[in-house]
């Protein structure tokens, strides 16, 4: 119950948009990341879209569901 998770991935506004982004084969936005985590019993506590040199970075703070 005290487990926290921090996830940082490239943010794709439209997860199905084309192109390859380095080694990332999966594409996430906050909606798809939340769905993935929720399916695995993890609740999103907060998120931030952080602009970086290579594009937007999706930063997610999550907690194991109780």
C-alpha positions as CSV (number, residue, x, y, z in Angstrom):
1,X,0.0,0.0,0.0
2,X,2.9,2.4,0.4
3,X,4.3,1.8,-3.1
4,X,4.7,4.9,-5.4
5,X,5.5,4.8,-9.1
6,X,7.0,7.5,-11.3
7,X,6.7,7.1,-15.1
8,X,8.3,9.3,-17.7
9,X,7.6,8.7,-21.4
10,X,7.3,10.8,-24.6
11,X,3.8,12.4,-24.7
12,X,1.9,11.7,-27.9
13,X,-1.3,13.8,-28.1
14,X,-2.6,11.3,-30.6
15,X,-1.1,7.9,-29.7
16,X,-1.5,6.5,-33.2
17,X,0.4,9.4,-34.9
18,X,3.1,8.1,-37.3
19,X,6.9,8.1,-37.1
20,X,9.5,6.5,-34.8
21,X,10.7,8.2,-31.7
22,X,14.1,6.6,-30.9
23,X,13.6,3.3,-29.0
24,X,10.0,4.0,-27.9
25,X,7.7,1.5,-29.6
26,X,4.6,2.3,-27.5
27,X,2.9,5.7,-27.6
28,X,1.1,7.2,-24.6
29,X,-0.9,10.2,-23.7
30,X,-2.4,10.9,-20.2
31,X,-5.6,9.1,-21.1
32,X,-3.9,5.9,-22.4
33,X,-1.3,5.9,-19.6
34,X,-4.1,6.2,-17.0
35,X,-6.0,3.3,-18.6
36,X,-2.9,1.1,-18.6
37,X,-2.1,1.9,-14.9
38,X,-5.7,1.5,-13.8
39,X,-6.0,-1.9,-15.4
40,X,-3.0,-3.0,-13.3
41,X,-4.4,-1.7,-10.0
42,X,-2.4,1.6,-10.0
43,X,-4.0,5.0,-9.6
44,X,-2.7,8.2,-11.2
45,X,-2.2,10.8,-8.5
46,X,-0.8,13.6,-10.6
47,X,0.8,14.3,-14.0
48,X,2.7,16.9,-15.8
49,X,3.5,17.5,-19.5
50,X,7.0,18.8,-19.5
51,X,8.4,20.4,-22.7
52,X,11.9,19.0,-23.5
53,X,14.3,19.4,-26.4
54,X,12.9,16.3,-28.2
55,X,9.2,17.1,-27.7
56,X,6.8,16.8,-24.8
57,X,7.5,14.5,-21.9
58,X,4.6,12.9,-20.0
59,X,5.5,12.6,-16.3
60,X,3.1,10.6,-14.1
61,X,3.1,10.0,-10.4
62,X,1.0,7.0,-9.4
63,X,0.2,4.9,-6.3
64,X,-0.6,1.3,-5.9
65,X,-4.4,1.1,-5.4
66,X,-5.7,0.2,-2.0
